[in-house]
Every structure is written in C-alpha cells, then in structure tokens.
Amino acid sequence: MKKSERGISKKVIASHYFPENNRRTASRKLRYWLHNDRDLLADLQAEGYDKEQSYLTPKQLEILRNYINDPLA
C-alpha cells in the first residue's frame, strides 16, 4: 500500500478491500465499515481518528486489520 508521512490513503486502502469497485464506491464501502462498527470506530478514535481525515496512521491501519482481515495478507 502507498504510504506517506501522514499514513496510508483511505482511498488506497478501500481499493485493496474492494478491488471490484471503482475508487468512489470502494471508499464509500470502507467509510460504511469504519462508521458503523461501534467497537472499531471507538478503537480508531482512541488513536486520534477523525472521520474527515484522508489517511490512516499505521496504528489505525493495524486496528482496522484486527477487525477486518487484510486483503493483501
């Protein structure tokens, strides 16, 4: 996955989880996952997650992978 100093783009993450969808649809599906699983959202927010951010930090990505299997693993 493409990394930057800020972390990994949610669009890139979404495209890995939903390769059959275009980026917009994949991003919407990822956003649905992130915001509708209360435990996942609480853990992400404990690490500073804000729904407006475009990137996930490495720690936030690790949390996501603990809830949802990594498609690249």
C-alpha positions as CSV (number, residue, x, y, z in Angstrom):
1,M,0.0,0.0,0.0
2,K,1.1,3.5,-0.7
3,K,2.5,5.2,2.4
4,S,3.1,8.9,3.1
5,E,4.3,10.7,6.1
6,R,0.7,11.1,7.1
7,G,-0.1,7.4,6.8
8,I,-1.9,5.5,4.1
9,S,-4.7,7.0,2.0
10,K,-8.2,5.7,2.8
11,K,-8.8,5.6,-1.0
12,V,-5.9,3.2,-1.4
13,I,-6.9,1.1,1.5
14,A,-10.5,0.9,0.1
15,S,-9.3,-0.1,-3.3
16,H,-7.5,-3.1,-1.7
17,Y,-10.5,-4.2,0.2
18,F,-12.9,-3.7,-2.7
19,P,-10.9,-4.2,-5.9
20,E,-14.0,-5.0,-7.9
21,N,-15.4,-1.5,-7.3
22,N,-14.2,1.9,-8.6
23,R,-12.5,4.1,-6.0
24,R,-15.5,6.2,-5.1
25,T,-17.7,3.1,-4.4
26,A,-14.8,1.4,-2.6
27,S,-14.3,4.5,-0.4
28,R,-18.0,4.6,0.4
29,K,-17.9,0.9,1.5
30,L,-14.9,1.5,3.6
31,R,-16.4,4.5,5.2
32,Y,-19.5,2.5,6.0
33,W,-17.4,-0.1,7.7
34,L,-15.5,2.4,9.7
35,H,-18.5,4.4,10.9
36,N,-21.0,1.5,11.5
37,D,-18.9,-0.8,13.6
38,R,-19.1,0.9,17.0
39,D,-16.2,-1.0,18.5
40,L,-13.9,-0.4,15.5
41,L,-14.8,3.3,15.5
42,A,-14.2,3.6,19.2
43,D,-10.7,2.0,18.9
44,L,-9.8,4.1,15.9
45,Q,-11.0,7.3,17.7
46,A,-8.8,6.3,20.7
47,E,-5.9,6.6,18.3
48,G,-7.0,10.0,17.1
49,Y,-9.1,9.0,14.2
50,D,-11.4,11.7,12.8
51,K,-14.0,10.9,10.0
52,E,-12.7,13.8,8.0
53,Q,-9.1,12.6,7.7
54,S,-7.9,11.2,4.4
55,Y,-5.2,8.9,5.7
56,L,-5.0,6.2,8.4
57,T,-1.9,6.2,10.5
58,P,0.0,2.9,10.7
59,K,-1.6,2.3,14.2
60,Q,-5.1,3.0,12.9
61,L,-4.5,0.6,9.9
62,E,-3.4,-2.1,12.4
63,I,-6.6,-1.6,14.3
64,L,-8.6,-1.9,11.1
65,R,-6.8,-5.1,10.2
66,N,-7.6,-6.6,13.6
67,Y,-11.3,-6.2,12.8
68,I,-11.3,-6.9,9.1
69,N,-8.8,-9.3,7.5
70,D,-6.1,-7.7,5.4
71,P,-6.8,-8.4,1.8
72,L,-3.1,-8.4,1.0
73,A,-2.1,-10.9,3.7
